[in-house]
Amino acid sequence: MPRARIDLHTHSTASDGTDRPAELVAHAAASGVDVLAITDHDTTAGWDEAAAALRPGMRLIRGAEFSCAGPTGRADPDVSVHLLGYLFDPEHPAIVAEQLRLRTERVQRLHRMTEKMAADGYPVDVETVFALLPDGASAGRPHLARALVAAGVVESVNEAFAKLLYTGSPYYVPKADTPVDTAIAMVRAAGGVAVFAHPLARRRGRVVEPSVLVDLAAAGLTGVEVDHPDHGPEDRKLLRGLAADLGLVATGSSDYHGTNKTTPIAAETTGEDALEALVARATGAEVLTG
């Protein structure tokens, strides 16, 4: 019997992807994905549409990617990190409140970044940028990047980030993210499981030391994303060994964003045993089957 093809990290138009949730499911099915996780940034708004679009026999893992801040394990300041929460109760009061706060932070940040760029003469404005967000979508820098592409300032979303929107650029505005240990506790309290997303994605900026994962494992972290497009071979080897030592579930995912990124869906995948280990520890939401 062929092994299931499992992608546990994808985004829709509910945050910064370009496929509507139903289109995401359809694209995953056409790409041979058997198990799909929808993990939009700081929102569960795409869950219902994705569930309604499931193909026969296909399974949906409902989740979200939480914007977090955490220690690097060095003497430098905290760093932006991401936590994938799976199969949690979306109505849990702490989840509802924190996701709302994070989405509000995202809106305020995007306003300020757009205004800073407009003040320097870039052909963008708040109305145009926010017109790119579907109703209820979680705002993010990719929406500003798309506006820059449409205005002819850059040729791609990746170029916009590389030249203008990267962390530390003159137009970058930080946001008040959730402490990562708080986010882990929140996901667990809502019956979910927490997986550290792309911890060694060095091309994005500063990353955490392995000691941070040791501490978070003790704080209730369930897994770590090992196979990710932004992880090199040596870092994958390091993370896989660390996961084995700490009893963490090692996952693999594409981090698919549609046309906002060049990575195809299921470019990286998760093993069936790893998926079963995650599902066995979750009580907040069921795996849905088409």
N, C-alpha and C positions, 0 to 999 in steps of 0.2 A: 504494500500500500504506500503511495507516495506521501512524503512528509508535507505537512501543512506549511504554507508560505505565510509568515507572520510579520507584520510591520506595526510596531507599537508607538510610533511617533509621527503624526501627520497633522497638518493644519488646513483649515478651510477659511472661507470668507468671514466666519464668525470671529476670526482674528486677522492674521496677516497672510493667509493663503489666497489663492486666486480661484479655486474651485469652490462652488457652493457645497455644503455638506452632502447633498444628494449626488452631485457631480463627483465629489471625492470618492464616495462609495462606488459609483459606477466605474470610475477610472481604476480604482483598486481591483475591482472584479475583472475588468478587462485585462489587467496586468497579472492576473493569476494569484492575487492575494486572497487567502482563505480567512485570515483573521486580521482585522484592522482596528487600530486604536485611533480615535479622534481626540486630539490633545491640543485644543486651541489655547492661546495665552489668556489666563486669568478669566475664563468664561466657560460655561457649559451650554451656551446658547445654541450650538449646532447639534446637540445630542438628538433631539426629537426628529429633525429632518433626516439625519444620518440613519437613525433607526428605521424610519419609514421606508428608506430606499434600499434596505438590505436585500441582497439577492438570495435565492434559495441555497441553504447550506452554508452561507457565509456567516461568520461571527463578528460581532462588534464589541470592542472593549471601550467603554466610555471613560474618558479621563480629561485632564487639563494639564497645561504646563504653567507652573506657578513662578512668578518673578520673585526672586529671593536675593538676599545678601548674606554673605558668610565669610568667615575667616579664611585667609589663605594658608595658614599654618606657618607664616613667616611674620616678620615684624612690620610689614607694610599694611595699609588699611584694608578693610573688608573689600571683597570683590563681588561683582554681580554673578550669580549662579542661577541655575534653573532646576526645578524639581518637577518631575512627572508624577502626578497623582492619578491612580487608576481605581475604578470601581468603588468610589466613595459616594456617600449620600449627598446629592447636590442641594438638598434642602437643609442640611446641617447648618445651624445658625452661624457658627464660626466661619464656615466656607462661604456662605452667602455674604456675610459682612465683609470678609477680607477680599473676596473677589470684586465686590462693588468698590471698595476703597482703591484697589489696584487699578481698576478700569478708570476710575476718576483721576488717579495719578497719571495714567497714560494720556488721557484727553488733555490735561493741563500741560503736560510735557510737550505733546505734539503742537499745541497752540504756541508755546514759547519758542520751540525750535523753528517753526514756520515763520513766526514774526521776526526772529533774528536773521533768518536768511533773506526775507523780504527787505529788511532794513539795510542789508548790504547789496541790494540790487538784483537778487535772484528773482526770476519771474514766477513766484509762487505766492499764494495767499491762503488764508485760513479757510475761506469758503470753498475754494477749489480742492484743497487737500481733504477736507472733511466730506466733500461730495463723493470721494472715492470709498467711503466707509458705508457698507450696507447698514440698515437700521439695526442697532444693538450690537454692532461689531466692536471688538476690543481694539482700540487704536494703537498704532505702532509706527516706528520709523519707516517700515516698508511702504506705508501709505504716502509719506512725504517723498520717499525715493521714487515711487511711481509718478508722482506729480512732476518731479524733476526730469524724469524720462519723457513724459508727455510734453514738457516745455522745451525739450531739446537740449537741456543742460548737460545731460549724460546719456549714454546709450543703453544702460542697463541698471537694474536695481543693485547688482553687485558693484558696479562702478560708482554709484551714488554713495554706497556705504564706504567704499575704499577711499574716495576722495573727499567726501563732505560730511558723512553722518556717523563716522566711526567714533567709538568711545574716546573722549578726550579732544575731539575736534572743536574748533571755535563755535560750532553750532550745536554741540552736544549738550543736552540738559539731563541731569540725573533725575531719578525718581526714587521715592521712599519705598523700597521693596521690603518684603517680609523676611525677618530673620529665618534662615533655613531650618534651624532646629524647631522654631515655632511652627513653620509650615509642615514639617514632618509630623509633629504632634497633632496638628489640626487635621491632616489627612487621615491619620490613624484613628482619631476620635470619631471621624465620620465613616469609619469602617473600611477605609481604603488602604492601599499600599503605596509607598513612596519610593521612587527610583531617581537617583541623581542623574540628570541629563548631561551628556557630553562634557564630563568634568575636565578633560585634558584637550579641549578644543583651542589649541595655542594660537591659531591664526586669528582668533577673536580678541586676544589680549591676555591679561594675566589669568592664571589658572591656580587651582588649589594644590597643595602638597598632599601626598598620600595619607599623611597623619590626620587630615581633616576627615577623610572617609572612615578612618578608624573610629574617630570620635562620633561621627554621625551614625555609624553602624550601632554603636552602643546606645545612641539616642533613639533608635527605632527605624533607621533606614532599612528598606527591604531589598533594594537592588541598585545596580549601577549600570548605566548605558555604556557598554564596552565597544561594540561595533557601530561606529558612527562615521559618516563621511569626513568629518573634521579630525578624526583620530588617525595618527600614523601607526605603522606596524609595531614599533617599540612600545608606544603608549598603550596599545591594545593588549600587548603581552603583559605589561605591568598591571593593567586594570584587571585582566582575567585572573592573574595570580592573586591579586589583592582580594578580589571577590571570593575566590576559593578559600583563602585564609580566614576571611571574616564571615563566611556563610551568607554572602550576599548573592542575589540572583543576578546573573550576567545577561543583559539584553542587547539586542541589536535593532537599529531602526534607521529609516531614511531621513527623518526630519523634513519630510516633503512639504513644500510650500507652493506647489503649482508652478506657474511661470515666473514667480518672484525669485526662484533659485533654479539652478540647472540640474540639481540632483533628482533623478527619477524616483517614483514610488517603489518601495521594496528594494532600493539599492543596497540596503543592509537589512538583515532579518533576525528574528529571535527564534531560538530552538523551542520545540514543543515542550520539553521538560521544564524550561525556564518559564514558559507561559503557565503551565500547570501549577508551578510553585507559587507564582503571583496570585493566580485565581484562588488557590487553596487558602490563602491568608487574608482574602478580602471578604467583607460581609456587608458593605454599604450599598452595592448595586450588583445586579446580575449581569453575566455575559449574555448578550442578546444573540439569537440565532434566526437567520432569515428562513 
